[in-house]
Amino acid sequence: MTVHELDLEVRKDKGHLNNLFMLIVFGDLVGLPILPPFYAMRLLPHIIPHLDRWKKGICRERDITDILTGDL
């Protein structure tokens, strides 16, 4: 039980880094083009299984209570 909070923080940080990576590489799918499409197309076969879940998570409206619940 002593590492449970540490595990939650590590998973949360991993999720944030994953979202940042996906936003940089495939931001044009949500209207934010950053990288040229050539590099994105080379990475696309590896990302396809996670693409739908990522788009739903990024495009979801968030409330201030969603952000604060994890920090309490």
Secondary structure, 3 states (H helix, E strand, C coil): CCCHHHHHHHHHHHHHHHHHHHHHHHHHHCCCCCCCHHHHHHHHHHHHHHHHHHHHHHHCCCCHHHHHHCCC
